[in-house]
């Protein structure tokens, strides 16, 4: 008999997306699965919508965070394999089948990851930028990724139980990064299979994209300072993105020197930084082009090179300034 897969979905005020999420889950071509949704103290119509689907609904009386919701979902599961995803993600029809095949072949010590589709579930420009960017960042290191993201995380139930699950008293995000690192330190292997894909419902405007980039950069910086790996090549927090930030600010500084000194040789620094940045990020730029053609690639590249680094840098500075506030919490987590 095929392995039973438990799909675990935490939701907090997800009335706008949870129906589409569950419709996609139940459209799976892999037949032996169950769906467990943990309603994390929502005060919208989430529970009402979830009850229209043949899934297990676990109600939490008050918001407790995605980590606790996932842990509770796992405790209510019956499957040998757990598949964690989010309430704004739509599983591809073949995602479960690919996950089971890959995990079975890889072994019980593996934590398996998937990624976003290149095309998001909505058609907005900034959503498409985010999908291509994350797909590229998460897929480029398949055999030894730095972490597995919780939007498509697959592992054996006994592995999860022995690990103690996600840290419940932790930062608001990047708990999946921490979980991945803890498992790897105990001898587990992380593997990425880009064939395991989910479509994300971003619905991003410029403000939404910038806010997301700022927030992730802030908490990633806090975690990285604590982890002493601020310059590590880690998924979306890649060295290529860090170079992108450095190249923009280096170019701005060189431009100011040209204006203040009249020495045109400083413009050579700008040219070198731009050429280096384009070279290092060339695969991402190709991804933009393959996703939607030249017009999209041009606009997405301009956003990535000229505005997104400002957002990431601002978030990083906020993380540095906020580190002491979270240091004790991170120390307690280990």
RODO-2510 file (C-alpha; in nm, 4 decimals, decimal comma):
residues 334
     n   res          X          Y          Z
     1     x     0,0000     0,0000     0,0000
     2     x     0,1204     0,3509    -0,0789
     3     x     0,2411     0,5660     0,2098
     4     x    -0,0240     0,7859     0,3690
     5     x     0,0747     1,1507     0,3336
     6     x    -0,0515     1,4038     0,5871
     7     x    -0,0802     1,7516     0,4364
     8     x    -0,0533     2,0015     0,7221
     9     x    -0,1728     2,3576     0,6684
    10     x    -0,1663     2,6326     0,9329
    11     x    -0,4063     2,9199     0,8681
    12     x    -0,4547     3,2555     1,0328
    13     x    -0,7236     3,4789     0,8788
    14     x    -0,6859     3,3049     0,5454
    15     x    -1,0430     3,3335     0,4201
    16     x    -0,9220     3,4913     0,0958
    17     x    -0,7021     3,1934     0,0000
    18     x    -0,7867     2,8805     0,1999
    19     x    -1,0607     2,7551    -0,0341
    20     x    -0,8274     2,7587    -0,3345
    21     x    -0,5532     2,6013    -0,1222
    22     x    -0,7783     2,3114    -0,0216
    23     x    -0,9231     2,2692    -0,3705
    24     x    -0,5691     2,2256    -0,5015
    25     x    -0,4772     1,9827    -0,2234
    26     x    -0,7796     1,7615    -0,2910
    27     x    -0,7074     1,7656    -0,6645
    28     x    -0,3874     1,5676    -0,6036
    29     x    -0,3244     1,2737    -0,8362
    30     x    -0,1753     1,0871    -0,5418
    31     x    -0,4741     0,9255    -0,3754
    32     x    -0,3507     0,8161    -0,0321
    33     x    -0,3476     1,1351     0,1709
    34     x    -0,5239     1,3301     0,4450
    35     x    -0,5469     1,7042     0,5013
    36     x    -0,5139     1,8612     0,8445
    37     x    -0,5850     2,2330     0,8771
    38     x    -0,5004     2,4123     1,2003
    39     x    -0,7007     2,7309     1,2416
    40     x    -0,4722     2,9576     1,4416
    41     x    -0,7314     3,1720     1,6186
    42     x    -0,8703     3,3293     1,3000
    43     x    -1,1405     3,5929     1,3407
    44     x    -1,2552     3,5831     0,9776
    45     x    -1,4505     3,3161     0,7826
    46     x    -1,1578     3,0726     0,7622
    47     x    -1,3159     2,8016     0,9815
    48     x    -1,6489     2,8281     0,8023
    49     x    -1,4774     2,7746     0,4660
    50     x    -1,2566     2,4901     0,5903
    51     x    -1,5609     2,2988     0,7192
    52     x    -1,6909     2,2673     0,3626
    53     x    -1,3959     2,0377     0,2780
    54     x    -1,3413     1,6755     0,3909
    55     x    -1,0395     1,7565     0,6048
    56     x    -0,9518     1,7476     0,9736
    57     x    -0,9970     2,0914     1,1280
    58     x    -0,8128     2,1688     1,4509
    59     x    -0,9261     2,4920     1,6163
    60     x    -0,6908     2,6948     1,8371
    61     x    -0,8755     2,9376     2,0673
    62     x    -0,6232     3,2180     2,0181
    63     x    -0,3365     3,2959     1,7790
    64     x    -0,0302     3,0906     1,8723
    65     x     0,1881     3,1267     1,5631
    66     x     0,2551     2,9131     1,2580
    67     x     0,5144     2,6977     1,4371
    68     x     0,2734     2,5838     1,7082
    69     x    -0,0013     2,5357     1,4504
    70     x     0,2242     2,3093     1,2434
    71     x     0,3315     2,1128     1,5507
    72     x    -0,0296     2,0609     1,6558
    73     x    -0,1213     1,9615     1,3014
    74     x     0,1547     1,7005     1,3064
    75     x     0,0271     1,5656     1,6397
    76     x    -0,3171     1,5073     1,4797
    77     x    -0,1739     1,3363     1,1706
    78     x    -0,1833     0,9654     1,0857
    79     x     0,0518     0,9596     0,7887
    80     x     0,3978     0,8111     0,7683
    81     x     0,4981     1,1175     0,5649
    82     x     0,4254     1,4805     0,6546
    83     x     0,3881     1,7464     0,3840
    84     x     0,3865     2,0999     0,5255
    85     x     0,2524     2,3845     0,3148
    86     x     0,0827     2,7205     0,3668
    87     x    -0,2741     2,8468     0,3352
    88     x    -0,1812     3,0736     0,0424
    89     x    -0,0139     2,7951    -0,1561
    90     x    -0,1718     2,5720    -0,4223
    91     x    -0,0122     2,2293    -0,4574
    92     x     0,0483     2,1080    -0,8096
    93     x    -0,1483     1,7923    -0,8858
    94     x     0,1700     1,5832    -0,9017
    95     x     0,3438     1,7369    -0,5986
    96     x     0,2560     1,4572    -0,3540
    97     x     0,3467     1,1786    -0,5954
    98     x     0,6852     1,3325    -0,6727
    99     x     0,7483     1,3959    -0,3024
   100     x     0,6741     1,0350    -0,2047
   101     x     0,8889     0,8943    -0,4844
   102     x     1,1851     1,1202    -0,4074
   103     x     1,1661     1,0802    -0,0298
   104     x     1,1327     0,7019    -0,0485
   105     x     1,4399     0,6794    -0,2706
   106     x     1,6401     0,9249    -0,0604
   107     x     1,5936     0,7568     0,2780
   108     x     1,4428     0,8193     0,6197
   109     x     1,7122     1,0647     0,7293
   110     x     1,6132     1,3155     0,4595
   111     x     1,4180     1,6401     0,4832
   112     x     1,2880     1,7111     0,1334
   113     x     1,1935     2,0486    -0,0080
   114     x     0,9973     2,1878    -0,2977
   115     x     0,9591     2,5402    -0,4290
   116     x     0,7250     2,7886    -0,5943
   117     x     0,6212     2,7597    -0,9545
   118     x     0,7726     3,0230    -1,1810
   119     x     0,4214     3,1472    -1,2541
   120     x     0,2329     3,2613    -0,9407
   121     x    -0,1349     3,2011    -0,8753
   122     x    -0,2126     3,5659    -0,9504
   123     x    -0,0930     3,7612    -1,2529
   124     x     0,0508     4,0786    -1,0967
   125     x     0,4006     4,1956    -1,1883
   126     x     0,5457     4,1918    -0,8374
   127     x     0,3967     3,8484    -0,7701
   128     x     0,5668     3,7161    -1,0830
   129     x     0,8948     3,8760    -0,9736
   130     x     0,8707     3,7065    -0,6347
   131     x     0,7863     3,3649    -0,7799
   132     x     1,0766     3,3667    -1,0254
   133     x     1,3173     3,5013    -0,7631
   134     x     1,2276     3,2382    -0,5010
   135     x     1,2130     2,9523    -0,7517
   136     x     1,5613     3,0435    -0,8716
   137     x     1,7037     3,0898    -0,5210
   138     x     1,5614     2,7661    -0,3824
   139     x     1,6341     2,5469    -0,6856
   140     x     1,9967     2,6323    -0,7529
   141     x     2,1433     2,4054    -0,4838
   142     x     1,9553     2,0770    -0,4992
   143     x     2,1846     1,8351    -0,3189
   144     x     2,2790     2,0505    -0,0216
   145     x     2,0455     2,3480     0,0284
   146     x     2,0978     2,5591     0,3375
   147     x     1,7349     2,5159     0,4452
   148     x     1,3982     2,3761     0,3405
   149     x     1,1107     2,6237     0,3308
   150     x     0,7834     2,5352     0,5037
   151     x     0,5744     2,6159     0,1950
   152     x     0,6788     2,2721     0,0641
   153     x     0,8567     2,0677     0,3311
   154     x     0,8354     1,6867     0,3311
   155     x     0,9739     1,4436     0,5891
   156     x     0,8910     1,1232     0,7701
   157     x     0,6626     1,1605     1,0707
   158     x     0,9033     0,9835     1,3050
   159     x     1,1821     1,2215     1,2013
   160     x     0,9592     1,5158     1,2859
   161     x     0,8559     1,3670     1,6210
   162     x     1,2139     1,2955     1,7279
   163     x     1,3227     1,6478     1,6276
   164     x     1,0790     1,8157     1,8658
   165     x     0,9183     2,0064     1,5788
   166     x     0,9308     2,3763     1,5003
   167     x     1,0493     2,6160     1,7714
   168     x     0,7338     2,7759     1,9105
   169     x     0,9028     3,0630     2,0969
   170     x     1,0983     3,2106     1,8125
   171     x     1,1104     3,4925     1,5607
   172     x     0,7883     3,5692     1,3695
   173     x     0,9386     3,4076     1,0576
   174     x     1,2395     3,1930     0,9475
   175     x     1,1347     2,9171     1,1874
   176     x     1,1717     2,6742     0,8950
   177     x     1,5333     2,7840     0,8505
   178     x     1,6002     2,7186     1,2187
   179     x     1,4229     2,3809     1,1979
   180     x     1,6299     2,2818     0,8936
   181     x     1,9544     2,3805     1,0620
   182     x     1,8693     2,1869     1,3792
   183     x     1,7901     1,8740     1,1803
   184     x     2,1101     1,8995     0,9800
   185     x     2,3128     1,9341     1,3007
   186     x     2,1653     1,6018     1,4159
   187     x     2,2788     1,4224     1,1012
   188     x     1,9811     1,4655     0,8682
   189     x     2,0246     1,5485     0,5021
   190     x     1,8467     1,8323     0,3230
   191     x     1,7505     1,7748    -0,0399
   192     x     1,5662     2,0009    -0,2821
   193     x     1,3485     1,8581    -0,5592
   194     x     1,2337     2,1445    -0,7859
   195     x     0,9685     1,9129    -0,9297
   196     x     0,7714     1,9502    -0,6054
   197     x     0,5972     2,2787    -0,6720
   198     x     0,3262     2,4993    -0,5266
   199     x     0,1722     2,8121    -0,6776
   200     x     0,1724     3,1014    -0,4359
   201     x    -0,1095     3,3555    -0,4006
   202     x     0,1019     3,6670    -0,3467
   203     x    -0,1264     3,9369    -0,4893
   204     x     0,1674     4,1779    -0,4482
   205     x     0,1697     4,5461    -0,5265
   206     x     0,4961     4,7417    -0,5078
   207     x     0,4218     4,8146    -0,1435
   208     x     0,3449     4,4494    -0,0715
   209     x     0,6660     4,3301    -0,2351
   210     x     0,8751     4,5921    -0,0583
   211     x     0,7132     4,5201     0,2792
   212     x     0,7778     4,1484     0,2374
   213     x     1,1412     4,2081     0,1399
   214     x     1,1941     4,4420     0,4357
   215     x     1,0375     4,2016     0,6869
   216     x     1,2265     3,8972     0,5657
   217     x     1,5554     4,0850     0,5549
   218     x     1,5013     4,2150     0,9091
   219     x     1,4377     3,8786     1,0723
   220     x     1,6870     3,6930     0,8547
   221     x     1,9530     3,9412     0,9691
   222     x     1,8594     3,8876     1,3347
   223     x     1,8798     3,5111     1,2936
   224     x     2,2032     3,5295     1,0934
   225     x     2,3758     3,7484     1,3519
   226     x     2,2841     3,4963     1,6173
   227     x     2,3898     3,2083     1,3911
   228     x     2,7147     3,3857     1,2941
   229     x     2,6504     3,3284     0,9231
   230     x     2,5543     3,6737     0,8017
   231     x     2,7501     3,6302     0,4771
   232     x     2,6408     3,2715     0,4124
   233     x     2,4972     3,1687     0,0773
   234     x     2,1522     3,0752     0,2096
   235     x     1,8617     3,0330    -0,0303
   236     x     1,6917     3,3643    -0,0958
   237     x     1,9509     3,5293     0,1315
   238     x     2,2109     3,4400    -0,1289
   239     x     2,5529     3,5888    -0,1795
   240     x     2,4227     3,7083    -0,5161
   241     x     2,1552     3,9185    -0,3425
   242     x     2,4117     4,0467    -0,0928
   243     x     2,6365     4,1461    -0,3823
   244     x     2,3362     4,3198    -0,5404
   245     x     2,2995     4,5335    -0,2271
   246     x     2,6730     4,6061    -0,2063
   247     x     2,6946     4,6892    -0,5776
   248     x     2,4132     4,9431    -0,5605
   249     x     2,5566     5,1272    -0,2627
   250     x     2,9091     5,1054    -0,4001
   251     x     2,7871     5,2558    -0,7266
   252     x     2,6021     5,5338    -0,5452
   253     x     2,9152     5,6156    -0,3459
   254     x     3,1270     5,6188    -0,6620
   255     x     2,8729     5,8468    -0,8337
   256     x     2,8917     6,0899    -0,5422
   257     x     3,2708     6,0901    -0,5671
   258     x     3,2486     6,1683    -0,9390
   259     x     3,0163     6,4610    -0,8662
   260     x     3,2219     6,5961    -0,5761
   261     x     3,5703     6,5506    -0,7185
   262     x     3,5100     6,5701    -1,0914
   263     x     3,7339     6,2646    -1,1262
   264     x     3,5733     6,0494    -1,3961
   265     x     3,7883     5,7496    -1,2988
   266     x     3,5420     5,6744    -1,0204
   267     x     3,2907     5,5925    -1,2941
   268     x     3,5071     5,2880    -1,3733
   269     x     3,4128     5,1512    -1,0291
   270     x     3,0456     5,1839    -1,1238
   271     x     3,0999     4,9972    -1,4509
   272     x     3,2962     4,7207    -1,2800
   273     x     3,0349     4,6773    -1,0057
   274     x     2,7513     4,6706    -1,2573
   275     x     2,9301     4,4152    -1,4763
   276     x     3,0117     4,1958    -1,1756
   277     x     2,6541     4,2160    -1,0449
   278     x     2,5048     4,1219    -1,3815
   279     x     2,7515     3,8346    -1,4224
   280     x     2,6834     3,6864    -1,0776
   281     x     2,3049     3,7235    -1,1190
   282     x     2,2911     3,6135    -1,4837
   283     x     2,0935     3,2949    -1,4135
   284     x     1,8243     3,4923    -1,2314
   285     x     1,8048     3,7373    -1,5223
   286     x     1,7642     3,4449    -1,7616
   287     x     1,4866     3,3189    -1,5336
   288     x     1,3055     3,6500    -1,5653
   289     x     1,3322     3,6286    -1,9434
   290     x     1,2168     3,2668    -1,9657
   291     x     0,9198     3,3409    -1,7410
   292     x     0,7621     3,6257    -1,9372
   293     x     0,9871     3,7530    -2,2105
   294     x     1,2023     4,0611    -2,2601
   295     x     0,9625     4,3300    -2,1338
   296     x     0,9109     4,1557    -1,8023
   297     x     1,2802     4,0679    -1,7722
   298     x     1,3777     4,4317    -1,8250
   299     x     1,1331     4,5620    -1,5643
   300     x     1,2109     4,2834    -1,3139
   301     x     1,5854     4,3367    -1,3552
   302     x     1,5472     4,7100    -1,2987
   303     x     1,3504     4,6419    -0,9796
   304     x     1,6052     4,3857    -0,8618
   305     x     1,9082     4,6041    -0,9314
   306     x     1,7787     4,9492    -0,8384
   307     x     1,5010     4,9296    -0,5773
   308     x     1,4974     4,5871    -0,4143
   309     x     1,8503     4,6309    -0,2710
   310     x     1,7313     4,9444    -0,0882
   311     x     1,4487     4,7454     0,0688
   312     x     1,6787     4,4586     0,1673
   313     x     1,9377     4,6968     0,3111
   314     x     1,6747     4,8840     0,5139
   315     x     1,5464     4,5539     0,6523
   316     x     1,8993     4,4434     0,7345
   317     x     1,9675     4,7651     0,9254
   318     x     1,6412     4,7219     1,1141
   319     x     1,7520     4,3692     1,2023
   320     x     2,0865     4,4921     1,3359
   321     x     1,9112     4,7549     1,5483
   322     x     1,6541     4,5015     1,6736
   323     x     1,8950     4,2174     1,7467
   324     x     1,9272     4,2716     2,1216
   325     x     1,5505     4,2627     2,1581
   326     x     1,5458     3,9029     2,0286
   327     x     1,8872     3,7797     2,1470
   328     x     1,7553     3,6224     2,4684
   329     x     1,4771     3,4435     2,2825
   330     x     1,7229     3,3009     2,0298
   331     x     1,9614     3,1897     2,3042
   332     x     1,6768     3,0050     2,4770
   333     x     1,5877     2,8327     2,1519
   334     x     1,9449     2,7191     2,1070
***
